[in-house]
Amino acid sequence: MFATLILSLLAGVSAEVTPAEWKTVKDSKGLCQVVVPPDWQEIAEGSGAAVLHDTSTAVAVVTSQPGQAFKPLSDSLQRLLGIRKEALFENTARRIFYQDKAAKRAEDLNVYDSSVPAKPGTCSCHVAALPSIAEETTKKIALSLQPVQD
């Protein structure tokens, strides 16, 4: 309970603590966005994806699902997706944020997924990075997900 409260507080200020020099990456429809560190490169303008060096090092992908209603993950869907309870950091009407995969070896990827409500629909983000990339950076990218402000 306490950890959830702390994470909720941190998630609420994630945009405020994102360094100003980070770059915005928008999905292909221009509806959703994340921010990435300055050394990351967008794959192509409007692609909704950015990489650090190449896709085997780190990649962040942002997508929009217009018309898909946002709602927290049910217990049965969490089981179906194989999300461990300790890896589900937030599952609220405001955000879903979880670790999809934890690296076991240096060449494995740590993977984080997040989703937030958008008008109309849902914004989603998938961030995968080698363990050599700071976990704080990977989480910060995933937590920066938001709809593009009008």
C-alpha positions in Angstrom: 0.0 0.0 0.0 2.7 2.5 1.0 4.8 1.6 -2.1 1.7 2.2 -4.3 1.2 5.6 -2.7 4.8 6.6 -3.3 4.7 5.4 -6.9 1.5 7.3 -7.5 3.0 10.4 -6.1 6.2 10.0 -8.2 4.1 9.2 -11.3 2.1 12.4 -10.8 5.3 14.5 -10.9 7.1 12.5 -13.6 6.6 15.2 -16.3 7.9 17.8 -13.8 11.2 15.9 -13.1 11.8 15.1 -16.8 14.9 17.0 -17.8 14.2 19.9 -20.1 16.6 18.8 -22.8 14.7 15.5 -23.4 13.0 15.1 -26.8 9.4 14.6 -27.5 8.4 11.6 -29.6 4.8 11.5 -30.9 2.9 8.5 -32.2 2.1 8.3 -35.9 -1.3 9.9 -35.5 0.1 12.7 -33.4 -2.3 11.9 -30.5 0.1 10.5 -27.8 3.7 11.3 -26.8 6.6 10.3 -24.6 9.9 12.1 -23.9 13.3 10.4 -24.4 16.9 11.5 -23.4 18.8 13.7 -25.9 21.1 10.9 -27.0 18.1 8.8 -28.3 17.1 9.2 -31.9 13.7 9.0 -33.4 13.7 6.2 -36.0 11.8 8.4 -38.5 9.7 11.5 -38.0 6.2 10.6 -37.0 7.2 6.9 -36.5 6.4 6.9 -32.8 9.6 5.2 -32.0 13.1 6.2 -30.8 16.2 4.2 -30.1 19.5 4.5 -28.3 22.2 3.4 -30.7 20.0 0.6 -32.2 16.9 -1.4 -31.4 19.0 -4.1 -29.6 20.2 -1.5 -27.0 17.0 0.4 -26.2 13.8 1.3 -27.9 10.7 3.3 -26.9 7.5 3.0 -28.9 4.4 5.2 -28.4 1.0 4.4 -29.9 -2.6 5.6 -29.8 -5.7 3.5 -29.9 -8.6 5.8 -30.8 -11.9 4.5 -29.7 -10.4 1.9 -27.3 -11.8 2.7 -23.9 -9.2 2.9 -21.2 -9.7 0.9 -18.0 -7.6 -0.8 -15.4 -6.5 -4.4 -16.0 -8.8 -7.0 -14.5 -7.3 -9.8 -12.4 -8.1 -12.3 -15.2 -6.4 -10.1 -17.8 -3.4 -9.7 -15.6 -3.1 -13.5 -15.3 -3.6 -13.9 -19.1 -0.8 -11.4 -19.8 1.4 -13.0 -17.2 1.9 -9.8 -15.2 3.3 -10.6 -11.7 1.7 -8.7 -8.8 5.1 -7.3 -7.8 5.7 -6.0 -11.3 2.4 -4.1 -11.6 3.3 -0.7 -10.2 0.0 1.1 -11.1 -3.3 -0.1 -12.2 -5.8 2.8 -11.8 -8.2 4.8 -13.8 -5.3 7.2 -14.4 -2.6 4.9 -15.6 -1.5 1.3 -16.1 2.3 0.8 -15.5 4.1 -2.5 -15.2 7.3 -4.3 -15.9 6.6 -6.8 -18.7 10.0 -8.5 -18.6 13.0 -8.4 -16.2 16.5 -9.0 -17.7 18.2 -12.1 -16.3 21.4 -11.7 -18.3 23.3 -8.7 -19.6 22.0 -9.3 -23.2 18.4 -9.5 -22.0 16.0 -6.6 -22.1 14.1 -4.9 -19.3 10.7 -4.1 -20.7 8.1 -1.6 -19.3 4.6 -0.9 -20.5 2.3 1.9 -19.7 -1.1 3.2 -20.8 -3.1 6.3 -20.1 -6.6 7.5 -21.1 -6.8 9.9 -24.0 -9.6 11.7 -25.9 -10.9 9.6 -27.5 -9.2 6.3 -26.6 -6.0 5.1 -25.1 -2.3 6.0 -25.3 0.3 3.2 -24.9 4.1 3.0 -24.5 6.5 0.1 -24.7 10.1 0.7 -23.5 12.7 -2.1 -23.8 16.4 -1.6 -22.8 19.5 -3.6 -21.9 20.3 -3.6 -18.2 23.3 -1.3 -18.9 20.7 1.5 -19.5 19.7 3.0 -16.1 16.4 1.5 -15.0 15.4 5.0 -13.8 15.7 6.3 -17.3 13.6 3.5 -18.8 10.9 4.0 -16.2 11.0 7.8 -16.7 10.3 7.4 -20.4 7.4 5.0 -19.7 5.9 7.4 -17.1 6.2 10.4 -19.4 3.4 8.9 -21.6 0.6 11.4 -22.1 -1.9 12.5 -24.7 -0.7 15.4 -26.9 -2.0 18.6 -25.4 -4.2 20.7 -27.6 
